Amino acid sequence: MSETLRDQMNRFSIKDIENLTGIKAHTIRIWEQRYGILQPKRTPTNIRYYDSDDLKLALRVALLNSYGYKISRIHQMNAEEMNSLIGKVSDKEFRLQALVNELLEATLAVNLDLFENLIDQFIKRNGIEQTVEQLIFSFLEKIGLMWLSDRIFPAQEHLISNVIYRKIAVAIEQLPSKQPQDSPTILLFLPEGEIHDLGLLYVHYLLRKQKINPIYLGPNTPLKEALFVYEMKSPEYIYLHLTSIVESFDCNKYLQKVSKLFPDCTIYVSGTMLQSKKYHQPSNIQFLFNLKEVREALLAL
């Protein structure tokens, strides 16, 4: 990776800082003018930007400020004093957000050892379900914002996703492998072009834990392959998770096709794509808009 490319990716707009910290842009400007916090740099063409060190500072300032510390006090602290104060706060939500910020910083630095160690410690204290549902989902929301603003390399996203993938896979392997004979069968796959399968993999874990028999085809699955498995295994249910397929993907057309190919199945569809706009819902398809709805649907199988 060239120096020039690193420099380009190490530039965050004020909107990026707002999205990642929750601090409004006009508040950031007031803090700059009144307290000298987060002084922007400028490109050779005089465009304002912030670097990764500024982002780290902004994350710490936002965290302390959200917990009740006044900016007039925070701006007098150096980085060591901020870190010390953050380490002393025991509030559960505060500690979770602080850890999300640490994961984000480790991702930006491509510090995989630190990233994995932070995840492992949380799993030991809280188990895989709290790790995924509280920590990882919150972290991935921020990574998604960086992805949308082109402030993270695909390589960075792939590296940390692989760490998370392994943790969920290990949790699946630790569950009993044999399911009851009368257990319903559910086929899990993602459409062609959809490669983000962490959500689907976690549903796989939840199904196995509930003693339901999942058949995991995984990401980037052509419908003809899914149909082949369907004809061989006759699952009662199908589960799709849609996050970020290519722009040319026609979700309505795809769902109509899936509905017709598997008319005797109840088809569950979840994922962030459902939040972007309303889709036509065939009679044998059920949309699940959040984790609570996913859990309720799985419990009802």
N, C-alpha and C positions, 0 to 999 in steps of 0.2 A: 504494500500500500504506500503510495507516494506521500511525501510531506504535504504537497499541495492538497491532496485529497483529504488528509487528516484535518488540515486547516479548514477546509470547506465544511466538513461535517462537525467541526467544533465551533460552530456559530449558531447561536439561538436568538431568534427574534424576541421582542418583548411579548408577543402573542404566545410563543412557545413557553416562555417563563410563566405567563399567566395560566396556560392550560395545565402545566405540570405542577404548579404550586397552589393554584387556586387564588393567588393574589391578583386583583384586578390591575390592568395596565396603568390606569390613572393613579392607583395607589403606589405602584412601583415608581412612577415618575415623581410623586410627592416625596417618597423616601429618598430618592436620588438627590432631589433638590434640598430637602430639609436636613437629612442626616448623612448624606454622602454614601448611602448604601447602594450597591449594585450599579456602579458607574460603568456605563457601556463603553465598549471599544468602537472603533470605526474602521471600515474597510478602506482600501486605497481610493474607492469611489465615494467615500464619506457616508456609507450606510451604517447605521447603528447596529451593534450586535453584542451578545454576551457569550462568554465561553463556558466550558464545563466547570471551571472553578466558580464562576458566577452562579451557575445552576446549583452547585452543591451548597453555596452560601444561601441562595434563595430558598432552597428546600429546608435548611435549618432554621432560617429566620421565620418562614411561614409556619413551621411546626411549633416553634416556641410562641409565636404570636397567637396562633389558634388556641393554644393552651392557656392564654391569659397574660403572657408577658408583654409589656408595652414596648413598642418599637424604640422609644426613647431610652430604654434600658438595654435592649438587645444590641443597638448600634455601638454601644460602648464596649461590648465583649469582643475578644479575639476568637479565632476558631477553636482553640483549646478550651476556652471557658464555655463556649456554646456546647461543645461535645460533652464536657463534664456535666453541665446542667441537664442536657438531654438524657444522659446516662442515669441521672438520679430520679427522674420522673417514673413513677410506677404505674400510672394509669394505663389500663389495658389497651384502649384505643390509641393512645399516644404512642405506646411501645410498638404497636402494630404498624402505625404510619412511619415511625422512625426506621423500622426494619424494611419496609417497602422502599424507603429512600436509600437505605444502604444497598439493597439489591440493585436499584437503579444505578447507583454510583459504581458498583462492581461491574455492571453490564457495560457502562460507558468506558471503563478502564480495561475491559476484557479480562477481569480478574476472576477466572472460573473457579479457582481454589476457594477464594473468599465467598463467592456466590454459593457454591455447593455446601460449604461449611455452615453458612447462615441457614440454608434450607434444612440441612440435617439436624441442626440444633433445634429448630422449630418443630420438626417432625418428632424428635425425641420427647419434647415437652408436651406436644399437643395432638400428635397423631396425624395421619395422612389426610383425613377429611378436613380438619380445621386448617391444615397447611394449604390445601388446594382452595377451599372455599373462602377463607379469610385472607390469607397472605398472597397466594399466587394469583388469584383472580384480581385482587387490588393492584398488584404489581403489573399484570398484563394489561390492565386498563391504561396505565401510564406508558407502557411500551407501545401500545396501539396508537396513542397520541403522537409519540415520537415517530412512529412509522408513517403516519399520515402526513407529518410535516417534513419528512425526508431527513430526519435527524438521527437515524440509526441505520447502520449497515445491515443488509440481510444476513451477513455472516455473524454479526453480534446476536441478532435475533435467533438464528439457527443454533448457535452454540448454547445459549441459555435454555432454549426450548428442549434441546437434547438432554440437558441436566434434569429438567422437570419431567420429561418423558420417562427417563430411567427411574425416577423416584416412584411414579405412578405404576410403572411396569413391575417394580419390585413388590409394591403393595399388592398387586394382582396376584403375583406368584406366591405370595404368602397365604392366600386364601385357599380353602379346600378346592381341589380341582374337580371332584365328582359332584354333579348336581343331582337332585332327586329325579327319578324317571318321569314323574308327572310334571316336571318343571316346564313352563312355557319357553319357547325359543324365540329369540329376537335377533334379527340380522342388522348389523351396524356397518354403515359405510358412508363415505363422502363422495360428492360428485367429481367427475373429471375436472381437473384444474384446482380443486380444493385440497390443499396440503396441510392445513392447520388442524391437526387431529387431537390436540390435547384435551379439548372438551369431550370429544367422542371417546377417547381413551378413559377419561374419568367416569363417564357413564358406564363403560365396560366394567370398571371396578365396582361401581354401585350395584350393577346387576349381579355380578358374581357374589358380592357380599350378601345380596338378598336371595341367593340360591336360585337365580334365574339363569337359563342357559343362553349366553350371548355367542353369536358367531361374528367375529370381528374381521371384516374385510379391510377396513382402514381407509386411508386417504386415496384420492385420485382414482376412483373406481368407475370404469365404464359400466353403463347400465346392462349391457349384455353379460358382463361378468357377474353382476348382482343377480340377474335373472337366472343364470346357470346355477348359482348356489341356491337360489330360492326353489328351483325345480328339483334339486337334489335333496334339500333339507326340509322343505315345507315349513318355514317359520310362520308363527302366528302374527308376529309383529316385525316392523321395520323401524329403524331409528336413523335419522339424518341430522347432522349438525352443520349449519351453514354460517361461515364467518366472512371470508374475504376472497371470493372467487373473482376471476377476471371480469372486467367491465362489460364485456360482450355477453356474459352469462345472463340468460333470460330465465329468471327464477319461476315466474308463472308458467312458462312453457314447460320447464323441467318438472315442476310439481304435477302438472296435468299428465305428463308422460309417465311419471312414477305411479300416479294414482291408477292409470289404465293398465300398466304392466303388472301391478300387484293388487288387483281389485278385491281379493279376499283377505287382505292384510289390513290391520290398523297401523297407520304410518304416523310416527311421531317426528316432528320437525322442531328443532331448537336452534339457537345461535343468534349472533348479533345482526345478521342480515334481516331478521324479522323486525328489528327495531327501525330500520331505515325507511320502510314504506309498507303500505298494506298490500297483501297478496290475496289472490283468489284462493279460497280454501275448499278443495274437493271434499266430498262427504266422508271419505275414508282416511282423511289426513287431519291430525290434531296438532295445532301449534302450541308450543310450550315456550313462554316468554321469559321465564326466569328459573332459577334453580329450585325454588319452592315448588313450582308447577312440575318441574322434571321429577322431583322426589315423589310428589303426590301421584303422578302418572305411573311411576315404577312400582310404588307400593300397591297400586290397584291391579297390577298384572296378575 
